[in-house]
């Protein structure tokens, strides 16, 4: 079954969720404090460790947001997601 990260970014908070198929198997949420990079890396690491998964076991990383793509946290999240997917395919 596919494991997929979905990051939901709102103006005041963000939440990273790991799905196994349609089932939520882990999530981490944090308040927006202009530290998306740090918070996102910590959340990825915690979720993977908690579930006993390697990064290669995640097949996709999606970002859902209602804020503008110009929002700095969205740009950082997009970069992290693209880098994560590139690294697991390399």
N, CA, C and O atoms as CSV, one atom per row, in Angstrom:
chain,resi,resn,atom,element,x,y,z
A,1,UNK,N,N,0.845,-1.190,0.000
A,1,UNK,CA,C,0.000,0.000,0.000
A,1,UNK,C,C,0.883,1.243,0.000
A,1,UNK,O,O,1.919,1.267,0.664
A,2,UNK,N,N,0.484,2.266,-0.734
A,2,UNK,CA,C,1.270,3.493,-0.876
A,2,UNK,C,C,1.202,4.355,0.375
A,2,UNK,O,O,0.132,4.548,0.952
A,3,UNK,N,N,2.351,4.871,0.788
A,3,UNK,CA,C,2.437,5.842,1.869
A,3,UNK,C,C,2.635,7.209,1.240
A,3,UNK,O,O,3.536,7.394,0.422
A,4,UNK,N,N,1.800,8.168,1.618
A,4,UNK,CA,C,1.838,9.492,1.008
A,4,UNK,C,C,1.805,10.556,2.104
A,4,UNK,O,O,0.959,10.519,2.998
A,5,UNK,N,N,2.744,11.510,2.020
A,5,UNK,CA,C,2.703,12.674,2.897
A,5,UNK,C,C,1.798,13.718,2.264
A,5,UNK,O,O,1.869,13.964,1.060
A,6,UNK,N,N,0.947,14.331,3.080
A,6,UNK,CA,C,0.132,15.466,2.645
A,6,UNK,C,C,0.341,16.575,3.675
A,6,UNK,O,O,0.068,16.400,4.863
A,7,UNK,N,N,0.826,17.707,3.199
A,7,UNK,CA,C,1.045,18.860,4.056
A,7,UNK,C,C,-0.040,19.883,3.780
A,7,UNK,O,O,-0.189,20.353,2.652
A,8,UNK,N,N,-0.794,20.224,4.807
A,8,UNK,CA,C,-1.835,21.237,4.703
A,8,UNK,C,C,-1.304,22.506,5.354
A,8,UNK,O,O,-0.958,22.510,6.535
A,9,UNK,N,N,-1.243,23.582,4.574
A,9,UNK,CA,C,-0.726,24.854,5.081
A,9,UNK,C,C,-1.858,25.863,5.147
A,9,UNK,O,O,-2.526,26.139,4.151
A,10,UNK,N,N,-2.058,26.398,6.321
A,10,UNK,CA,C,-3.023,27.480,6.531
A,10,UNK,C,C,-2.254,28.697,7.021
A,10,UNK,O,O,-1.065,28.601,7.327
A,11,UNK,N,N,-2.914,29.823,7.095
A,11,UNK,CA,C,-2.244,31.049,7.502
A,11,UNK,C,C,-1.685,30.965,8.925
A,11,UNK,O,O,-0.618,31.510,9.205
A,12,UNK,N,N,-2.391,30.294,9.808
A,12,UNK,CA,C,-1.994,30.245,11.218
A,12,UNK,C,C,-1.354,28.924,11.649
A,12,UNK,O,O,-0.704,28.869,12.693
A,13,UNK,N,N,-1.529,27.852,10.852
A,13,UNK,CA,C,-0.971,26.561,11.266
A,13,UNK,C,C,-0.732,25.671,10.051
A,13,UNK,O,O,-1.240,25.919,8.958
A,14,UNK,N,N,0.058,24.629,10.285
A,14,UNK,CA,C,0.335,23.623,9.258
A,14,UNK,C,C,0.207,22.246,9.872
A,14,UNK,O,O,0.380,22.073,11.078
A,15,UNK,N,N,-0.099,21.261,9.030
A,15,UNK,CA,C,-0.243,19.886,9.503
A,15,UNK,C,C,0.287,18.927,8.445
A,15,UNK,O,O,-0.156,18.948,7.297
A,16,UNK,N,N,1.237,18.087,8.841
A,16,UNK,CA,C,1.759,17.048,7.966
A,16,UNK,C,C,1.095,15.731,8.355
A,16,UNK,O,O,1.137,15.319,9.514
A,17,UNK,N,N,0.491,15.087,7.380
A,17,UNK,CA,C,-0.217,13.828,7.615
A,17,UNK,C,C,0.363,12.754,6.722
A,17,UNK,O,O,0.667,12.998,5.554
A,18,UNK,N,N,0.515,11.560,7.278
A,18,UNK,CA,C,0.959,10.415,6.493
A,18,UNK,C,C,-0.232,9.500,6.289
A,18,UNK,O,O,-0.868,9.051,7.242
A,19,UNK,N,N,-0.515,9.236,5.028
A,19,UNK,CA,C,-1.601,8.336,4.660
A,19,UNK,C,C,-1.022,7.011,4.191
A,19,UNK,O,O,0.013,6.969,3.525
A,20,UNK,N,N,-1.693,5.948,4.544
A,20,UNK,CA,C,-1.427,4.639,3.969
A,20,UNK,C,C,-2.684,4.315,3.180
A,20,UNK,O,O,-3.695,3.895,3.743
A,21,UNK,N,N,-2.608,4.513,1.869
A,21,UNK,CA,C,-3.817,4.449,1.058
A,21,UNK,C,C,-4.710,5.607,1.444
A,21,UNK,O,O,-4.302,6.765,1.350
A,22,UNK,N,N,-5.915,5.312,1.875
A,22,UNK,CA,C,-6.869,6.347,2.304
A,22,UNK,C,C,-6.851,6.569,3.818
A,22,UNK,O,O,-7.519,7.475,4.315
A,23,UNK,N,N,-6.104,5.764,4.544
A,23,UNK,CA,C,-6.106,5.776,6.011
A,23,UNK,C,C,-5.001,6.678,6.564
A,23,UNK,O,O,-3.840,6.564,6.169
A,24,UNK,N,N,-5.372,7.579,7.484
A,24,UNK,CA,C,-4.391,8.412,8.180
A,24,UNK,C,C,-3.678,7.527,9.203
A,24,UNK,O,O,-4.309,6.898,10.053
A,25,UNK,N,N,-2.338,7.495,9.099
A,25,UNK,CA,C,-1.606,6.664,10.066
A,25,UNK,C,C,-0.735,7.489,11.011
A,25,UNK,O,O,-0.268,6.967,12.023
A,26,UNK,N,N,-0.508,8.765,10.702
A,26,UNK,CA,C,0.243,9.638,11.605
A,26,UNK,C,C,0.097,11.081,11.138
A,26,UNK,O,O,-0.137,11.350,9.960
A,27,UNK,N,N,0.241,12.007,12.092
A,27,UNK,CA,C,0.227,13.424,11.718
A,27,UNK,C,C,0.915,14.262,12.786
A,27,UNK,O,O,1.006,13.874,13.951
A,28,UNK,N,N,1.390,15.411,12.358
A,28,UNK,CA,C,1.995,16.396,13.243
A,28,UNK,C,C,1.489,17.759,12.803
A,28,UNK,O,O,1.393,18.035,11.607
A,29,UNK,N,N,1.166,18.612,13.768
A,29,UNK,CA,C,0.694,19.966,13.470
A,29,UNK,C,C,1.514,20.970,14.266
A,29,UNK,O,O,2.017,20.662,15.347
A,30,UNK,N,N,1.641,22.175,13.717
A,30,UNK,CA,C,2.373,23.219,14.400
A,30,UNK,C,C,1.834,24.580,13.979
A,30,UNK,O,O,1.258,24.741,12.904
A,31,UNK,N,N,2.041,25.556,14.864
A,31,UNK,CA,C,1.607,26.928,14.593
A,31,UNK,C,C,2.601,27.590,13.647
A,31,UNK,O,O,3.796,27.300,13.694
A,32,UNK,N,N,2.109,28.471,12.796
A,32,UNK,CA,C,2.963,29.228,11.880
A,32,UNK,C,C,3.809,30.199,12.686
A,32,UNK,O,O,3.295,31.087,13.366
A,33,UNK,N,N,5.136,30.005,12.592
A,33,UNK,CA,C,6.065,30.883,13.315
A,33,UNK,C,C,7.265,31.243,12.462
A,33,UNK,O,O,8.328,31.569,12.990
A,34,UNK,N,N,7.105,31.187,11.151
A,34,UNK,CA,C,8.194,31.506,10.229
A,34,UNK,C,C,9.368,30.543,10.367
A,34,UNK,O,O,10.525,30.937,10.218
A,35,UNK,N,N,9.064,29.282,10.654
A,35,UNK,CA,C,10.108,28.261,10.770
A,35,UNK,C,C,9.673,26.967,10.063
A,35,UNK,O,O,9.905,25.866,10.563
A,36,UNK,N,N,9.043,27.121,8.902
A,36,UNK,CA,C,8.504,25.972,8.176
A,36,UNK,C,C,9.563,24.913,7.920
A,36,UNK,O,O,9.314,23.728,8.140
A,37,UNK,N,N,10.730,25.315,7.462
A,37,UNK,CA,C,11.771,24.339,7.164
A,37,UNK,C,C,12.086,23.452,8.355
A,37,UNK,O,O,12.068,22.226,8.244
A,38,UNK,N,N,12.372,24.063,9.482
A,38,UNK,CA,C,12.710,23.294,10.681
A,38,UNK,C,C,11.540,22.416,11.129
A,38,UNK,O,O,11.720,21.226,11.385
A,39,UNK,N,N,10.355,22.997,11.223
A,39,UNK,CA,C,9.187,22.244,11.680
A,39,UNK,C,C,8.863,21.074,10.755
A,39,UNK,O,O,8.518,19.987,11.217
A,40,UNK,N,N,8.975,21.300,9.459
A,40,UNK,CA,C,8.643,20.261,8.499
A,40,UNK,C,C,9.641,19.112,8.555
A,40,UNK,O,O,9.239,17.949,8.534
A,41,UNK,N,N,10.933,19.416,8.627
A,41,UNK,CA,C,11.937,18.352,8.735
A,41,UNK,C,C,11.755,17.539,10.018
A,41,UNK,O,O,11.866,16.313,9.998
A,42,UNK,N,N,11.479,18.212,11.123
A,42,UNK,CA,C,11.245,17.511,12.390
A,42,UNK,C,C,10.017,16.612,12.276
A,42,UNK,O,O,10.045,15.465,12.721
A,43,UNK,N,N,8.942,17.126,11.683
A,43,UNK,CA,C,7.709,16.341,11.546
A,43,UNK,C,C,7.930,15.112,10.666
A,43,UNK,O,O,7.465,14.022,10.997
A,44,UNK,N,N,8.636,15.282,9.549
A,44,UNK,CA,C,8.932,14.147,8.668
A,44,UNK,C,C,9.695,13.081,9.441
A,44,UNK,O,O,9.331,11.905,9.422
A,45,UNK,N,N,10.755,13.500,10.119
A,45,UNK,CA,C,11.590,12.562,10.874
A,45,UNK,C,C,10.791,11.843,11.965
A,45,UNK,O,O,10.887,10.624,12.101
A,46,UNK,N,N,10.011,12.587,12.733
A,46,UNK,CA,C,9.224,11.981,13.812
A,46,UNK,C,C,8.215,10.971,13.275
A,46,UNK,O,O,8.065,9.883,13.831
A,47,UNK,N,N,7.537,11.323,12.215
A,47,UNK,CA,C,6.521,10.419,11.656
A,47,UNK,C,C,7.164,9.140,11.118
A,47,UNK,O,O,6.676,8.040,11.375
A,48,UNK,N,N,8.255,9.288,10.377
A,48,UNK,CA,C,8.913,8.101,9.828
A,48,UNK,C,C,9.425,7.186,10.943
A,48,UNK,O,O,9.269,5.967,10.875
A,49,UNK,N,N,10.031,7.779,11.960
A,49,UNK,CA,C,10.541,6.978,13.093
A,49,UNK,C,C,9.398,6.287,13.835
A,49,UNK,O,O,9.475,5.101,14.153
A,50,UNK,N,N,8.334,7.053,14.105
A,50,UNK,CA,C,7.180,6.513,14.833
A,50,UNK,C,C,6.579,5.309,14.116
A,50,UNK,O,O,6.183,4.335,14.757
A,51,UNK,N,N,6.512,5.374,12.814
A,51,UNK,CA,C,5.887,4.308,12.028
A,51,UNK,C,C,6.877,3.237,11.582
A,51,UNK,O,O,6.481,2.246,10.968
A,52,UNK,N,N,8.160,3.427,11.883
A,52,UNK,CA,C,9.171,2.461,11.500
A,52,UNK,C,C,9.370,2.379,9.999
A,52,UNK,O,O,9.607,1.301,9.455
A,53,UNK,N,N,9.274,3.520,9.330
A,53,UNK,CA,C,9.389,3.572,7.879
A,53,UNK,C,C,10.684,4.258,7.459
A,53,UNK,O,O,11.213,5.102,8.182
A,54,UNK,N,N,11.179,3.893,6.302
A,54,UNK,CA,C,12.277,4.634,5.696
A,54,UNK,C,C,11.665,5.634,4.717
A,54,UNK,O,O,10.521,5.474,4.291
A,55,UNK,N,N,12.418,6.645,4.372
A,55,UNK,CA,C,11.922,7.664,3.435
A,55,UNK,C,C,11.507,7.041,2.112
A,55,UNK,O,O,10.549,7.491,1.484
A,56,UNK,N,N,12.221,6.009,1.686
A,56,UNK,CA,C,11.936,5.361,0.406
A,56,UNK,C,C,10.570,4.674,0.379
A,56,UNK,O,O,10.073,4.322,-0.690
A,57,UNK,N,N,9.974,4.486,1.537
A,57,UNK,CA,C,8.660,3.842,1.615
A,57,UNK,C,C,7.523,4.835,1.403
A,57,UNK,O,O,6.353,4.451,1.384
A,58,UNK,N,N,7.870,6.117,1.243
A,58,UNK,CA,C,6.880,7.161,0.946
A,58,UNK,C,C,6.917,7.393,-0.560
A,58,UNK,O,O,7.981,7.646,-1.125
A,59,UNK,N,N,5.767,7.309,-1.206
A,59,UNK,CA,C,5.731,7.384,-2.669
A,59,UNK,C,C,5.359,8.752,-3.227
A,59,UNK,O,O,5.562,9.008,-4.414
A,60,UNK,N,N,4.821,9.631,-2.393
A,60,UNK,CA,C,4.434,10.955,-2.880
A,60,UNK,C,C,4.413,11.932,-1.721
A,60,UNK,O,O,4.311,11.533,-0.561
A,61,UNK,N,N,4.511,13.222,-2.043
A,61,UNK,CA,C,4.494,14.288,-1.043
A,61,UNK,C,C,3.673,15.411,-1.644
A,61,UNK,O,O,4.133,16.105,-2.551
A,62,UNK,N,N,2.467,15.593,-1.147
A,62,UNK,CA,C,1.545,16.601,-1.693
A,62,UNK,C,C,1.402,17.783,-0.744
A,62,UNK,O,O,1.514,17.645,0.474
A,63,UNK,N,N,1.155,18.930,-1.326
A,63,UNK,CA,C,0.926,20.134,-0.539
A,63,UNK,C,C,-0.450,20.669,-0.882
A,63,UNK,O,O,-0.782,20.868,-2.050
A,64,UNK,N,N,-1.241,20.899,0.146
A,64,UNK,CA,C,-2.565,21.494,-0.014
A,64,UNK,C,C,-2.570,22.791,0.776
A,64,UNK,O,O,-2.157,22.820,1.936
A,65,UNK,N,N,-3.032,23.856,0.155
A,65,UNK,CA,C,-3.034,25.136,0.848
A,65,UNK,C,C,-4.129,26.039,0.300
A,65,UNK,O,O,-4.505,25.966,-0.869
A,66,UNK,N,N,-4.617,26.878,1.174
A,66,UNK,CA,C,-5.586,27.892,0.772
A,66,UNK,C,C,-4.938,29.264,0.757
A,66,UNK,O,O,-5.570,30.247,0.371
A,67,UNK,N,N,-3.673,29.339,1.175
A,67,UNK,CA,C,-2.958,30.615,1.141
A,67,UNK,C,C,-2.229,30.732,-0.189
A,67,UNK,O,O,-2.086,29.747,-0.912
A,68,UNK,N,N,-1.778,31.909,-0.504
A,68,UNK,CA,C,-1.097,32.196,-1.761
A,68,UNK,C,C,0.207,31.417,-1.891
A,68,UNK,O,O,0.891,31.167,-0.899
A,69,UNK,N,N,0.543,31.037,-3.118
A,69,UNK,CA,C,1.827,30.384,-3.377
A,69,UNK,C,C,2.998,31.320,-3.089
A,69,UNK,O,O,4.140,30.872,-2.989
A,70,UNK,N,N,2.721,32.616,-2.957
A,70,UNK,CA,C,3.754,33.588,-2.633
A,70,UNK,C,C,4.092,33.580,-1.137
A,70,UNK,O,O,5.090,34.171,-0.723
A,71,UNK,N,N,3.275,32.922,-0.342
A,71,UNK,CA,C,3.496,32.789,1.097
A,71,UNK,C,C,4.819,32.041,1.290
A,71,UNK,O,O,4.993,30.952,0.742
A,72,UNK,N,N,5.746,32.605,2.054
A,72,UNK,CA,C,7.085,32.023,2.201
A,72,UNK,C,C,7.038,30.575,2.669
A,72,UNK,O,O,7.810,29.750,2.179
A,73,UNK,N,N,6.163,30.250,3.593
A,73,UNK,CA,C,6.069,28.868,4.081
A,73,UNK,C,C,5.684,27.900,2.966
A,73,UNK,O,O,6.130,26.752,2.964
A,74,UNK,N,N,4.869,28.343,2.028
A,74,UNK,CA,C,4.483,27.489,0.901
A,74,UNK,C,C,5.694,27.239,0.012
A,74,UNK,O,O,5.924,26.111,-0.423
A,75,UNK,N,N,6.466,28.283,-0.259
A,75,UNK,CA,C,7.666,28.129,-1.091
A,75,UNK,C,C,8.661,27.168,-0.437
A,75,UNK,O,O,9.233,26.308,-1.105
A,76,UNK,N,N,8.859,27.320,0.860
A,76,UNK,CA,C,9.773,26.428,1.578
A,76,UNK,C,C,9.246,24.997,1.529
A,76,UNK,O,O,10.007,24.066,1.268
A,77,UNK,N,N,7.967,24.818,1.775
A,77,UNK,CA,C,7.369,23.480,1.757
A,77,UNK,C,C,7.489,22.843,0.377
A,77,UNK,O,O,7.775,21.651,0.271
A,78,UNK,N,N,7.275,23.616,-0.671
A,78,UNK,CA,C,7.408,23.087,-2.032
A,78,UNK,C,C,8.836,22.616,-2.294
A,78,UNK,O,O,9.051,21.575,-2.915
A,79,UNK,N,N,9.794,23.379,-1.824
A,79,UNK,CA,C,11.198,23.006,-2.001
A,79,UNK,C,C,11.520,21.730,-1.233
A,79,UNK,O,O,12.188,20.841,-1.761
A,80,UNK,N,N,11.052,21.634,0.007
A,80,UNK,CA,C,11.291,20.428,0.809
A,80,UNK,C,C,10.642,19.221,0.144
A,80,UNK,O,O,11.269,18.167,0.037
A,81,UNK,N,N,9.404,19.357,-0.302
A,81,UNK,CA,C,8.695,18.236,-0.936
A,81,UNK,C,C,9.408,17.776,-2.203
A,81,UNK,O,O,9.589,16.576,-2.408
A,82,UNK,N,N,9.812,18.711,-3.050
A,82,UNK,CA,C,10.513,18.354,-4.292
A,82,UNK,C,C,11.843,17.678,-3.987
A,82,UNK,O,O,12.211,16.700,-4.638
A,83,UNK,N,N,12.558,18.194,-3.003
A,83,UNK,CA,C,13.848,17.611,-2.631
A,83,UNK,C,C,13.664,16.225,-2.041
A,83,UNK,O,O,14.435,15.314,-2.342
A,84,UNK,N,N,12.653,16.057,-1.207
A,84,UNK,CA,C,12.358,14.752,-0.611
A,84,UNK,C,C,12.085,13.727,-1.714
A,84,UNK,O,O,12.658,12.637,-1.716
A,85,UNK,N,N,11.219,14.082,-2.635
A,85,UNK,CA,C,10.867,13.148,-3.718
A,85,UNK,C,C,12.066,12.860,-4.626
A,85,UNK,O,O,12.236,11.731,-5.085
A,86,UNK,N,N,12.886,13.860,-4.883
A,86,UNK,CA,C,14.084,13.643,-5.693
A,86,UNK,C,C,15.027,12.675,-4.984
A,86,UNK,O,O,15.560,11.752,-5.600
A,87,UNK,N,N,15.227,12.893,-3.687
A,87,UNK,CA,C,16.172,12.073,-2.915
A,87,UNK,C,C,15.736,10.616,-2.843
A,87,UNK,O,O,16.577,9.720,-2.922
A,88,UNK,N,N,14.435,10.359,-2.695
A,88,UNK,CA,C,14.010,8.960,-2.566
A,88,UNK,C,C,14.032,8.238,-3.899
A,88,UNK,O,O,14.058,7.008,-3.934
A,89,UNK,N,N,14.023,8.981,-4.993
A,89,UNK,CA,C,14.070,8.353,-6.309
A,89,UNK,C,C,15.497,8.148,-6.804
A,89,UNK,O,O,15.737,7.381,-7.737
A,90,UNK,N,N,16.451,8.847,-6.166
A,90,UNK,CA,C,17.859,8.773,-6.595
A,90,UNK,C,C,18.498,7.469,-6.178
A,90,UNK,O,O,19.675,7.242,-6.457
